Amino acid sequence: MIRDRDTLDALVGSIARFVRERLIPNEAIVAETDEIPADIVEDMKAMGLFGLTIPEEYGGLQLTMEEEVIAMLELGRASPAFRSLIGTTVGIGSQGILFDGTEAQKSHYLPRLATGELIASFALTEPESGSDAASLRTTAIRDGDCYVINGTKRFITNAPQAGIFTLMARTDLGNKGAGGISALIVDAKTPGITFGKRDSKMGQRGAHTCDVIFENCRVPAANLIGNVEGMGFKTAMKVLDKGRIHIAAICVAASERMLGDALQYATERKQFGQPISQFQLVQAMLADSKAEIYAARSMVLDAARRRDDGWSVSTEASCAKLFASEMCGRVADRAVQIFGGAGYVSDYGIERFYRDVRLFRIYEGTSQIQQLVIARNMIREAEQ
């Protein structure tokens, strides 16, 4: 749903200029230093990018799902590390508070998240619990007016910069399933929290992940999201449904960037006396990429509109994320192939994107998890 086309066009235009003039020229620096320059982070705050999805009453821009997708189709053209910095805050890090938090929790945290004063992080994955999220072992045991948290979270995006964690932990030790899990807001400076070393990753340098270790960490009971135990898994799934549409949009944007770079190279690079874009086998790779990107873009926009219309989009979100992330990998592979030897060296940046986008098929639910979600939803509907 687009509420005001002129306002949205102005925002998207600003993001496009920011990507073109500030982000893309700094991609190599981020890749070399593994850091996003501080002045760029401040510019992102000033533009309101940390508050894209937070309601206006809490200082955000309150984008609808369709508007968020359109904005991400621009922001996602730059290195994924830039999007990752704001993505967790506008997505899975803050939306649990927005969806299920109390008014006091929303009023306290959302305005600070909207300005970028706080960076949010989503702490679900553990060393022995990833795709099987319901098997997590981190515990939060009630002790008076506090919960005492013990456990380790792994691969937590933005953990080194986080101001708060939306933490999933088991509050009912007698319930080994999803119903024993609750969601809590944890201040990153709480005593008892330590951080592992930054993960050295295949790609997405500048986007930081690490282990987060909780040892007898005492968190006020008032930080239990919604003040209701046992609802954490449901909160996480609602957040991930939305996040999967967001990631699918980023996959489309990154694919469009890679295809654009490959097309430009193909029109300039000459072999056998003519641009390689004139060779039909190169044209086939360009055409296949264009068609798949168009299909993915259409899926993402349709899922976003359905969500804005109030439909349950568990199946559509998984379909979009599955297709768009797999498509993105294929486009990356074709782009490197079109560049040939130049695509395998770092000078042109396409090998960096090839590594960066590989993660899209893993986080926010692997491709295999998306297949299971889709199939199980289909079977459930057929049985009904």
C-alpha positions in Angstrom: 0.0 0.0 0.0 1.4 3.4 -1.0 -0.1 6.2 1.1 1.3 9.2 -0.6 3.2 8.8 -3.9 4.8 12.2 -3.9 6.2 11.7 -0.3 7.4 8.2 -1.2 9.0 9.4 -4.4 10.9 12.1 -2.5 12.2 9.5 0.0 13.2 7.0 -2.6 14.9 9.7 -4.6 16.9 10.7 -1.6 17.9 7.1 -0.9 18.9 6.6 -4.6 21.2 9.7 -4.5 22.7 8.6 -1.2 23.4 5.2 -2.6 24.9 6.7 -5.8 26.9 9.5 -4.2 27.9 8.1 -0.8 27.5 4.4 -0.5 28.8 3.0 -3.7 32.0 5.2 -3.7 32.8 3.8 -0.2 32.2 0.1 -0.9 35.9 -0.6 -1.4 36.8 1.2 1.8 34.3 -0.9 3.8 35.6 -4.1 2.2 39.2 -3.2 3.1 38.6 -1.9 6.6 35.6 -4.0 7.7 34.0 -0.8 9.0 31.4 1.5 7.8 32.7 5.1 8.1 31.3 7.0 11.0 30.2 9.9 8.9 28.1 7.6 6.7 26.4 6.1 9.8 25.5 9.7 11.0 24.2 10.5 7.5 22.0 7.4 7.7 20.6 8.5 11.0 19.9 12.0 9.7 18.0 10.6 6.8 15.8 8.7 9.2 16.8 5.3 7.8 16.8 3.7 11.2 13.2 4.6 11.7 11.7 3.5 8.4 9.3 1.0 9.9 8.7 2.6 13.3 5.3 4.5 13.7 5.3 8.2 13.4 4.1 8.6 17.0 7.4 7.2 18.1 9.5 9.3 15.7 9.7 7.0 12.7 8.5 7.2 9.1 6.0 4.3 9.5 6.4 2.9 6.0 3.9 0.3 4.9 5.4 -3.1 3.7 5.1 -2.0 0.1 6.8 1.3 0.8 9.5 -0.5 2.7 10.1 -2.8 -0.2 10.3 0.1 -2.7 12.8 1.8 -0.4 14.9 -1.4 -0.1 15.0 -1.8 -3.8 17.1 1.3 -3.9 19.2 0.9 -0.7 20.0 -2.7 -1.6 21.9 -1.7 -4.7 24.9 -0.8 -2.6 27.0 -3.3 -0.7 24.8 -5.4 1.7 26.8 -4.3 4.7 25.2 -0.8 4.6 21.7 -2.2 4.6 22.6 -4.7 7.3 23.4 -1.9 9.8 19.9 -0.5 9.6 18.1 -3.7 8.6 18.2 -5.4 12.0 16.9 -2.2 13.7 14.1 -1.5 11.3 13.3 -5.2 11.0 13.7 -8.1 13.4 15.4 -6.1 16.1 12.5 -3.6 16.7 9.4 -5.2 15.2 8.9 -7.7 18.0 8.6 -4.7 20.4 6.2 -3.0 18.0 4.1 -6.1 17.4 3.8 -7.5 20.9 5.3 -5.0 23.3 3.5 -3.1 26.0 2.9 0.6 25.5 5.6 1.4 28.1 8.1 -0.7 26.2 7.2 0.9 22.9 7.4 4.4 24.3 10.8 3.8 26.0 12.6 2.0 23.1 11.1 2.8 19.8 11.9 6.6 19.7 15.6 5.8 20.5 15.6 3.1 17.8 14.1 5.4 15.3 16.9 8.0 15.6 19.6 5.4 15.6 20.6 6.2 19.1 20.1 2.5 19.8 21.1 -0.2 17.4 18.8 -3.3 17.8 19.9 -6.9 17.5 17.9 -10.1 17.3 19.2 -12.9 19.4 17.7 -16.2 18.4 20.3 -18.5 16.8 22.5 -20.6 19.1 25.4 -23.0 18.7 23.0 -26.0 18.6 19.9 -24.2 17.5 19.6 -22.5 14.1 16.9 -23.7 11.7 15.3 -25.6 14.6 14.6 -22.4 16.5 12.2 -24.1 19.0 15.1 -26.2 20.4 17.0 -23.2 21.8 18.7 -23.7 25.2 19.2 -20.2 26.5 17.2 -19.9 29.7 15.5 -17.0 31.5 14.4 -18.0 34.9 12.2 -15.7 37.0 13.8 -14.6 40.2 11.7 -11.9 42.0 11.4 -8.9 39.8 14.1 -10.1 37.4 14.8 -12.9 34.9 18.2 -14.5 35.2 19.5 -15.4 31.8 22.1 -18.0 30.9 23.2 -19.2 27.4 25.0 -18.4 24.2 23.7 -16.9 21.0 25.6 -17.3 17.8 26.0 -15.3 14.5 24.2 -12.3 16.0 24.1 -9.5 13.5 25.2 -6.1 14.8 25.9 -7.6 18.2 29.2 -5.6 18.6 27.3 -2.3 18.0 24.0 -3.3 19.7 22.3 -1.1 22.3 19.6 -3.7 22.9 18.9 -7.3 22.1 15.5 -8.8 21.4 16.3 -12.1 23.0 14.5 -15.4 22.7 15.0 -17.6 25.8 13.3 -20.5 27.5 11.3 -19.4 30.5 9.4 -22.6 31.1 12.0 -25.5 31.5 9.2 -28.0 31.7 8.0 -27.1 28.1 10.7 -28.2 25.6 8.7 -26.9 22.7 8.0 -23.5 21.2 5.5 -22.7 24.0 8.2 -22.5 26.6 10.0 -19.6 24.8 9.6 -16.0 25.7 11.0 -12.7 24.2 12.8 -10.2 26.4 14.4 -6.8 25.7 18.0 -6.9 27.1 20.2 -3.8 27.4 23.6 -4.7 25.9 25.4 -3.1 28.8 23.8 -5.4 31.4 26.3 -7.1 33.7 26.9 -10.7 32.7 27.0 -10.1 29.0 30.2 -10.8 27.1 31.0 -10.9 23.4 33.0 -13.4 21.3 35.4 -12.2 18.7 33.9 -10.8 15.5 33.2 -13.6 13.0 35.5 -13.7 10.0 33.1 -14.3 7.2 33.1 -15.2 3.5 31.6 -11.8 2.6 29.6 -8.8 3.9 32.6 -7.2 5.5 31.4 -4.2 7.5 28.4 -6.1 8.7 29.5 -7.6 12.1 28.4 -10.7 13.8 29.6 -12.5 16.9 28.6 -14.7 19.8 26.8 -13.2 22.7 27.3 -15.0 26.0 24.9 -14.5 28.9 26.1 -15.6 32.4 23.7 -15.0 35.3 22.5 -11.8 33.5 19.7 -10.2 35.4 17.1 -8.5 33.3 14.0 -6.6 34.8 10.8 -8.6 34.5 9.3 -5.5 33.0 11.4 -6.2 29.9 9.4 -9.4 29.1 7.8 -8.4 25.7 4.1 -8.0 26.3 4.5 -9.1 29.9 3.4 -12.5 28.8 5.5 -15.7 29.0 5.5 -18.3 26.3 4.8 -16.0 23.4 8.4 -15.5 22.2 8.3 -18.0 19.4 5.1 -16.6 17.9 6.6 -13.1 18.1 9.8 -14.4 16.3 7.7 -16.0 13.6 5.7 -12.8 13.0 8.9 -10.8 12.8 10.5 -13.3 10.4 7.5 -13.3 8.0 8.0 -9.5 7.6 11.8 -9.8 7.5 11.7 -12.4 4.7 9.9 -10.0 2.4 12.4 -7.3 3.3 15.3 -9.7 2.5 13.7 -10.7 -0.8 13.6 -7.1 -1.8 17.3 -6.7 -1.0 18.0 -9.8 -3.1 16.2 -8.2 -6.1 18.1 -4.9 -5.6 21.5 -6.6 -5.4 20.7 -8.7 -8.5 19.7 -5.5 -10.4 23.0 -4.0 -9.4 25.0 -7.0 -10.5 23.1 -7.3 -13.8 23.6 -3.6 -14.5 27.4 -4.0 -13.9 27.6 -7.1 -16.1 25.6 -5.5 -18.9 27.9 -2.4 -18.9 31.0 -4.6 -19.0 29.5 -6.7 -21.8 28.9 -3.7 -24.0 32.5 -2.4 -23.4 34.6 -5.6 -23.4 35.6 -6.7 -26.9 36.6 -10.1 -28.2 36.9 -11.2 -31.8 36.5 -7.6 -32.9 33.1 -6.9 -31.2 31.6 -6.3 -27.8 30.9 -9.6 -26.0 27.3 -8.4 -25.6 26.8 -9.3 -29.3 27.4 -13.0 -28.6 24.2 -14.9 -28.2 25.4 -17.1 -25.3 26.2 -13.9 -23.3 22.9 -12.5 -24.3 21.2 -15.6 -22.9 22.8 -15.1 -19.5 21.7 -11.4 -19.6 18.2 -12.3 -20.6 17.7 -15.1 -18.1 18.9 -12.8 -15.3 16.5 -10.0 -16.4 13.5 -12.4 -16.5 14.3 -13.9 -13.1 14.7 -10.5 -11.5 11.4 -9.4 -12.9 9.7 -12.5 -11.6 11.2 -12.0 -8.1 10.4 -8.3 -8.0 6.8 -9.1 -8.9 6.6 -11.7 -6.1 8.0 -9.4 -3.5 5.7 -6.6 -4.3 2.7 -8.9 -4.4 3.6 -10.4 -1.0 4.1 -6.9 0.4 0.7 -5.7 -0.8 -1.0 -8.8 0.6 0.5 -8.1 4.0 -0.6 -4.5 3.8 -4.1 -5.7 3.0 -4.2 -7.7 6.2 -3.7 -11.2 4.8 -1.6 -13.9 6.4 1.5 -14.0 4.2 3.6 -16.8 5.8 3.5 -18.8 2.5 4.0 -15.8 0.2 6.9 -14.4 2.3 8.7 -17.8 2.2 8.0 -18.1 -1.5 9.5 -14.6 -2.2 12.5 -15.2 0.0 13.2 -18.6 -1.4 12.9 -17.6 -5.1 14.6 -14.2 -4.7 17.6 -15.5 -2.7 18.2 -18.5 -5.1 17.7 -16.2 -8.1 20.2 -13.8 -6.7 22.8 -16.5 -6.4 22.2 -17.5 -10.1 22.5 -13.8 -11.2 25.8 -13.5 -9.3 27.2 -16.6 -10.9 26.2 -15.4 -14.4 27.7 -11.9 -13.7 31.1 -13.4 -12.8 30.9 -15.6 -15.9 30.2 -12.5 -18.1 33.2 -10.7 -16.6 35.3 -13.8 -17.2 38.8 -13.5 -15.7 38.1 -10.0 -14.6 35.2 -11.3 -12.5 37.5 -13.4 -10.4 39.7 -10.6 -9.3 38.7 -7.9 -6.9 39.3 -4.8 -9.1 35.7 -4.8 -10.5 33.8 -5.6 -7.3 31.7 -8.3 -8.8 33.5 -11.1 -6.9 32.7 -9.2 -3.7 29.0 -9.3 -4.5 29.3 -13.0 -5.4 30.5 -13.6 -1.9 28.2 -11.1 -0.2 24.9 -12.5 -1.6 25.6 -16.1 -0.7 24.4 -15.4 2.8 20.9 -14.5 1.5 20.1 -18.2 1.0 21.0 -18.9 4.7 19.8 -16.2 7.1 16.2 -15.4 7.9 15.6 -19.1 7.3 17.6 -21.2 4.9 16.1 -22.1 1.5 15.4 -25.5 2.8 13.4 -24.1 5.8 11.4 -21.9 3.3 10.6 -25.1 1.3 9.3 -26.8 4.5 7.2 -23.7 5.5 5.6 -23.5 2.1 4.9 -27.2 1.8 3.5 -27.5 5.4 1.3 -24.5 4.8 0.0 -26.1 1.6 -0.7 -29.4 3.3 -2.4 -27.7 6.2 -4.7 -25.8 3.9 -5.5 -28.9 1.9 -6.5 -30.8 5.0 -8.8 -28.0 6.1 
